Amino acid sequence: IFKNVDGVISTDTSLVHLSANLNVTTYVLLTIGSEWRWNTNTNNTNWYPSLNLLRQKNQGNWESVIECLIKQLNS
């Protein structure tokens, strides 16, 4: 299924790891205190070059994350 989609949008779930391993463009929506593997100050990760990390700027506020996602999808 992943090979037949343009991209994947998800939170930190197993879907992210599957799509990333298949080199599918993936947008990961993260909280401020996300897991260590997603780094803290970058928008990408060394493990999965096809991932785009989008993280909250304020705890519990997803608005900036969704706005950033929309901008990236429209680029």
Helices and strands as residue ranges (DSSP letters): G 2-4, E 8-10, H 14-21, E 26-30, G 36-38, E 51-55, H 63-73
